[in-house]
Amino acid sequence: EKLSLANHTASDWIIDTQADYGVPGLRHKECTVCHRELEREPISALAPETDSVNILVGLDKTYDGNAVTLDIANIEVASNRTPTIEWYEGNTKLASAPVNAGSYSVKAFVPSTERWSEAYDIEYFTIAKANGNIYDVDISALNKEYDGTPADINQITFSTNVEVPLLVEWYKEETLLPSAPVDAGDHSIKLYSDDNNFIDTSYTGYFTISKKTLTLPALDDIYLPEGEYVTLSEENGVIAGETVELYPDNDDHLCIGRYTDVALHITDDNYVLSGAAVASKYLVYEEISPYAVVNTVITVKVGLNTFYVVSVSLIEGTIEVNKPLYLPTGETITPLSLSLDKTTTNMLSYADSGDKMLQISASETKPEAGQIITDRIDHTDTVVFKASLYLHTEAEGG
């Protein structure tokens, strides 16, 4: 039978190497009698299977300061391969998962292999802005009396869910101030955040810097220099650096040598006046040649002689009737009283300080109470007043 040609036939394809994904196989045919190889050819490699990726969860959230997370367990891959995750903001690839508010996308993908095709899924999501909250605010410490120092942000307390430092704006009424307020008035403070992860993050509170009250002493005897107002000094009971001005009432002019109704007005809006000095009477004067005023005249008879006891008020450069006398230097002397008991043509009587004296000459005319002695001399270091002697003699019984 082997010699019969009809018995030599080709076999079916015999697999030498099984084809695999991306790797071709090999097969051949041979004689069914003598097993001689008759034909050989490759077997085409297996085509890759179609893979798929599916992100199973949504990623929308509200900003909380934490990065978005996507767990591998929430990504379905047909081939059971582990996907690669990429994060994007628009077309810009991010180095890591986003944290801040905004619009984003995430891509989960597997690459192509000999067995599996490439596959991916893209999920679009948004991190919404959070509602900012500033709470438990206490600004009561900003309420104070004017002291010349600015309001201090460190005196307030508050809590907030905003991570970045809050910004501060100061207002006086509706006017934005360049810095914390110093002056008296009604003010407000605005705390806010420019963090784009939050919306409506602001707080506005109101506080008052009240005017400082100056309680001045009674100023009945205050020395006022020439002019229509005076800036009071510290010795007058006003704190140094604070200005109080004195103006006449009813737009009257301050007059030399007489009492004038005046009122104290303060030009600095950070202060308010109180006390007896708000309205009073002041004697206004300027430095002129010294003079004296007769206060009282007492007639005394001794034997055949009549003489007078005269009380005279004396002050250098200024005069104030029946009151302690205030010198421009701040020194105070008491009104000078003279008792004349002889027909002396000249006599001296000294005031409290040794360099102030009154020189009196003989006179035949009896002075009247309140009479101004007009015989003046020039102002010198030793203040001398020359006046008529308030004395004359009346003989009794001839």
WONOR-V724332 format. One record per run of one state. SS is the DSSP state (H for helix, E for strand, L for the rest). FROM is the first residue (numbers start at 0). LEN is the number of residues. If there is no record, write none. Layout:
SS_FROM_LEN, SS_FROM_LEN
This chain:
L_0_4, H_4_3, L_7_2, E_9_1, L_10_3, E_13_4, L_17_2, E_19_2, L_21_1, E_22_1, L_23_1, E_24_7, L_31_5, E_36_7, L_43_2, E_45_1, L_46_2, E_48_1, L_49_3, E_52_3, L_55_5, E_60_2, L_62_9, H_71_3, E_74_3, L_77_6, E_83_6, L_89_2, E_91_3, L_94_7, E_101_9, L_110_5, E_115_1, L_116_2, E_118_10, L_128_1, E_129_2, L_131_2, E_133_5, L_138_1, H_139_3, L_142_1, E_143_2, L_145_7, H_152_3, L_155_1, E_156_4, L_160_6, E_166_6, L_172_2, E_174_2, L_176_8, E_184_8, L_192_5, E_197_2, L_199_2, E_201_9, L_210_1, E_211_4, L_215_18, H_233_3, L_236_8, E_244_4, H_248_3, L_251_6, E_257_8, L_265_5, E_270_4, L_274_1, H_275_3, E_278_6, L_284_7, E_291_11, L_302_2, E_304_10, L_314_10, E_324_2, L_326_5, E_331_2, L_333_2, E_335_4, L_339_6, E_345_5, L_350_5, E_355_6, L_361_10, E_371_2, L_373_9, E_382_6, L_388_10
